[in-house]
Amino acid sequence: MRLQILGAARQVTGSCYLVENGETRILVDCGMFQEREFLSRNWKPFPIYPKSLDAVLITHSHLDHAGLLPKLVHENFQGPVIATSATSDLLEIVLTDSARIQEEDAAYKRKRHKKEGRRGPHPEVPLYTVRDAEKCFPLFRPVRYGEEVSLNENVKARFHDAGHILGAAMIEIELHQNGRAHRILFSGDIGQWDKPLVRDPSVFRTADSVVMESTYGDRDHDTQQAVEDLLCEVINRTVKAGGNIIIPTFAIERAQELMYHLSRLVREDRIPYLMMFLDSPMAVDVTDVFLQHTEYLDEETHRLFKDGEPPFRFPGLRLVRSAAESKAINSIKGSAVIMAGSGMCTGGRIKHHLKHNITRPECTILFVGYQAEGTLGRLILRGEDEVRIHGQYYPVRAQVQQIPGFSAHADRSALLRWLGHLRTPPKKVILTHGEESAIQSLAQAVRRELGWETLAPHYLETLELE
C-alpha cells in the first residue's frame, strides 16, 4: 500500500495523490498548477498512465484540485470521477469556464506574439478545450456525504463535509491488503468554523495516515466581526476618495460570501448606496448552483431565505454575464464595487478591470483570498512598483489591502483544532498544500502542542503505508 505525491508538495496548488493497493490505483484530486514557477508541469504528460487508474476521487471543485481532469480524460482516463453532487454540478461550470479561458488566452497570445514578432515561453495552444471538458461529465458519479463508496472488496471510501466551499469533502479511504487494513484520511481544504453559508468541517477520531493541507499553517485569521468592519472601512474610504473597489474574486464561495457580507452592510446602512458588480459569468452560474443545493447550506443562511433577505439579492447588485456589460462597467462615473475573476488575477475579467484602475491612487484593490507565490495577485499584494498585465507594464498607484479573514481555509489554530480531535497519533501526518514556510511553521506547532511528528514530502515522492 503506497501513496505518491503528484502535486501540492511544498506548494499550494496542483493537489494530486496516487493511492495504490495491490492492483487498485486511485487518484485523489487532479489539480492544476497555478504558480508561475510550476506552470510547465500542467503541460507535461501525467506521471502515471491515466488508463491504469480505477477511479478519481475529487475533494472539491477548485481548479487547484480538479483543473486537470479534462487533460486526464484527454490522455485516456476512462474510469469514474467520484464527488459530491454539488461538486459534480460545480465542476461542469468550472471546467467549461477554465477550458474557454484556455482557448481564449491561447488565441490572445497567438495574436499578441504575432504582432510582436516573437513566441512566448508556453505553448500557444490551449492546455485543453471545451470539448475535452465536456468529455469528463459523463464520467461523474455523484455521492452523498457519509455514503460508502465501494470500489472493490479491498477499497472503500466515504466523503465527509469539509466546511470549505459548497459540496467540498474530506475523503476517508479504507484499504485492505494481505490481511492488513489502513485508513487514510485526505483533508482536502479544511474550512473555518462558524463561517456563513456552509456548515462546520467534519472531525475524526481515528486514522492511520492523514494527508493534511497547510495553506495557513503559519498564521491566524482576523475574527469574523473584524472582516465585516474592515470591508465597511475600505468601501467608505474609497468612495470618499472617488475611486472604485476592485476585488479579485474566486467564483465559488468567495463571491457568494462577499455578497452575504455586502447584503448585510447595505441593509444595515453601514455603506452608501452604490453599484456593485459581480462580473463573472461563472460566479453567476455558481450562485444558481447554491440555490439548487440548499441542503448543503447552514441554518443561518436558510433563515435568511425564509425571512425574505436572500444574501445573493440586494439593492445595487448587478450580476454580469456578457462581455459587453463587463466592458461598460469601466465607463461608469463615480464609485463602484467590482468583483471579478480570477481570484489570484491569473486570468479572466479581473485583469481588464486592473488595467483601468491600478494606476489610480483613489482606487483600492482589495484581496479577500489567498494569493499563491508567483501569481499576479501575489505580486500586487507584496508591493511591486509595477506589474505586467496582458503584456504591458502598469505602475501600481492604487491602494492595496487584504482581508484574510474571508478565507475559506482554516487558519493555524483551526488546523490544530481539527487534527487534535484524533484520539491517537496517526502513523503518518503528511503536510501538503502549503508553502515551505507555512508547512514548517505548522509542523513545529503540531510537535509542540500534540507531540506528533509530521512529514513534508517532495514532488513525486512515494510513501509506504504501513
Secondary structure in CASP SS format (residue, H / E / C, confidence):
PFRMAT SS
TARGET T0000
AUTHOR 0000-0000-0000
METHOD secondary structure of the structure
MODEL  1
M C 1.00
R E 1.00
L E 1.00
Q E 1.00
I E 1.00
L E 1.00
G E 1.00
A C 1.00
A C 1.00
R C 1.00
Q C 1.00
V C 1.00
T C 1.00
G C 1.00
S C 1.00
C E 1.00
Y E 1.00
L E 1.00
V E 1.00
E E 1.00
N E 1.00
G C 1.00
E C 1.00
T E 1.00
R E 1.00
I E 1.00
L E 1.00
V E 1.00
D C 1.00
C C 1.00
G C 1.00
M C 1.00
F C 1.00
Q C 1.00
E C 1.00
R H 1.00
E H 1.00
F H 1.00
L C 1.00
S H 1.00
R H 1.00
N H 1.00
W H 1.00
K C 1.00
P C 1.00
F C 1.00
P C 1.00
I C 1.00
Y C 1.00
P H 1.00
K H 1.00
S H 1.00
L C 1.00
D C 1.00
A E 1.00
V E 1.00
L E 1.00
I C 1.00
T C 1.00
H C 1.00
S C 1.00
H C 1.00
L H 1.00
D H 1.00
H H 1.00
A H 1.00
G C 1.00
L C 1.00
L H 1.00
P H 1.00
K H 1.00
L H 1.00
V H 1.00
H H 1.00
E C 1.00
N C 1.00
F C 1.00
Q C 1.00
G C 1.00
P C 1.00
V E 1.00
I E 1.00
A E 1.00
T E 1.00
S H 1.00
A H 1.00
T H 1.00
S H 1.00
D H 1.00
L H 1.00
L H 1.00
E H 1.00
I H 1.00
V H 1.00
L H 1.00
T H 1.00
D H 1.00
S H 1.00
A H 1.00
R H 1.00
I H 1.00
Q H 1.00
E H 1.00
E H 1.00
D H 1.00
A H 1.00
A H 1.00
Y H 1.00
K H 1.00
R H 1.00
K H 1.00
R H 1.00
H H 1.00
K H 1.00
K H 1.00
E H 1.00
G C 1.00
R C 1.00
R C 1.00
G C 1.00
P C 1.00
H C 1.00
P C 1.00
E C 1.00
V C 1.00
P C 1.00
L C 1.00
Y C 1.00
T C 1.00
V H 1.00
R H 1.00
D H 1.00
A H 1.00
E H 1.00
K H 1.00
C H 1.00
F H 1.00
P H 1.00
L H 1.00
F E 1.00
R E 1.00
P E 1.00
V E 1.00
R C 1.00
Y C 1.00
G C 1.00
E C 1.00
E E 1.00
V E 1.00
S E 1.00
L E 1.00
N E 1.00
E C 1.00
N C 1.00
V E 1.00
K E 1.00
A E 1.00
R E 1.00
F E 1.00
H E 1.00
D E 1.00
A C 1.00
G C 1.00
H C 1.00
I C 1.00
L C 1.00
G C 1.00
A C 1.00
A E 1.00
M E 1.00
I E 1.00
E E 1.00
I E 1.00
E E 1.00
L E 1.00
H E 1.00
Q E 1.00
N C 1.00
G C 1.00
R E 1.00
A E 1.00
H E 1.00
R E 1.00
I E 1.00
L E 1.00
F E 1.00
S C 1.00
G C 1.00
D C 1.00
I C 1.00
G C 1.00
Q C 1.00
W C 1.00
D C 1.00
K C 1.00
P C 1.00
L C 1.00
V E 1.00
R C 1.00
D C 1.00
P C 1.00
S C 1.00
V C 1.00
F C 1.00
R C 1.00
T C 1.00
A C 1.00
D C 1.00
S E 1.00
V E 1.00
V E 1.00
M E 1.00
E E 1.00
S C 1.00
T C 1.00
Y E 1.00
G C 1.00
D C 1.00
R C 1.00
D C 1.00
H C 1.00
D C 1.00
T C 1.00
Q H 1.00
Q H 1.00
A H 1.00
V H 1.00
E H 1.00
D H 1.00
L H 1.00
L H 1.00
C H 1.00
E H 1.00
V H 1.00
I H 1.00
N H 1.00
R H 1.00
T H 1.00
V H 1.00
K H 1.00
A H 1.00
G C 1.00
G C 1.00
N C 1.00
I E 1.00
I E 1.00
I E 1.00
P E 1.00
T C 1.00
F C 1.00
A C 1.00
I C 1.00
E C 1.00
R H 1.00
A H 1.00
Q H 1.00
E H 1.00
L H 1.00
M H 1.00
Y H 1.00
H H 1.00
L H 1.00
S H 1.00
R H 1.00
L H 1.00
V H 1.00
R H 1.00
E C 1.00
D C 1.00
R C 1.00
I C 1.00
P C 1.00
Y C 1.00
L C 1.00
M E 1.00
M E 1.00
F E 1.00
L E 1.00
D E 1.00
S C 1.00
P H 1.00
M H 1.00
A H 1.00
V H 1.00
D H 1.00
V H 1.00
T H 1.00
D H 1.00
V H 1.00
F H 1.00
L H 1.00
Q H 1.00
H C 1.00
T H 1.00
E H 1.00
Y H 1.00
L E 1.00
D C 1.00
E H 1.00
E H 1.00
T H 1.00
H H 1.00
R H 1.00
L H 1.00
F H 1.00
K H 1.00
D C 1.00
G C 1.00
E C 1.00
P C 1.00
P C 1.00
F C 1.00
R C 1.00
F C 1.00
P C 1.00
G C 1.00
L E 1.00
R E 1.00
L E 1.00
V E 1.00
R C 1.00
S C 1.00
A H 1.00
A H 1.00
E H 1.00
S H 1.00
K H 1.00
A H 1.00
I H 1.00
N C 1.00
S C 1.00
I C 1.00
K C 1.00
G C 1.00
S C 1.00
A E 1.00
V E 1.00
I E 1.00
M E 1.00
A E 1.00
G C 1.00
S C 1.00
G C 1.00
M C 1.00
C C 1.00
T C 1.00
G C 1.00
G C 1.00
R C 1.00
I H 1.00
K H 1.00
H H 1.00
H H 1.00
L H 1.00
K H 1.00
H H 1.00
N H 1.00
I C 1.00
T C 1.00
R C 1.00
P C 1.00
E C 1.00
C C 1.00
T E 1.00
I E 1.00
L E 1.00
F E 1.00
V C 1.00
G C 1.00
Y C 1.00
Q C 1.00
A C 1.00
E C 1.00
G C 1.00
T C 1.00
L H 1.00
G H 1.00
R H 1.00
L H 1.00
I H 1.00
L H 1.00
R C 1.00
G C 1.00
E C 1.00
D C 1.00
E E 1.00
V E 1.00
R E 1.00
I E 1.00
H C 1.00
G C 1.00
Q E 1.00
Y E 1.00
Y E 1.00
P E 1.00
V C 1.00
R C 1.00
A C 1.00
Q E 1.00
V E 1.00
Q E 1.00
Q E 1.00
I C 1.00
P H 1.00
G H 1.00
F H 1.00
S C 1.00
A C 1.00
H C 1.00
A C 1.00
D E 1.00
R H 1.00
S H 1.00
A H 1.00
L H 1.00
L H 1.00
R H 1.00
W H 1.00
L H 1.00
G C 1.00
H C 1.00
L C 1.00
R C 1.00
T C 1.00
P C 1.00
P C 1.00
K C 1.00
K E 1.00
V E 1.00
I E 1.00
L E 1.00
T E 1.00
H C 1.00
G C 1.00
E C 1.00
E H 1.00
S H 1.00
A H 1.00
I H 1.00
Q H 1.00
S H 1.00
L H 1.00
A H 1.00
Q H 1.00
A H 1.00
V H 1.00
R H 1.00
R H 1.00
E H 1.00
L C 1.00
G C 1.00
W C 1.00
E C 1.00
T C 1.00
L E 1.00
A C 1.00
P C 1.00
H C 1.00
Y C 1.00
L C 1.00
E C 1.00
T E 1.00
L E 1.00
E E 1.00
L C 1.00
E C 1.00
END
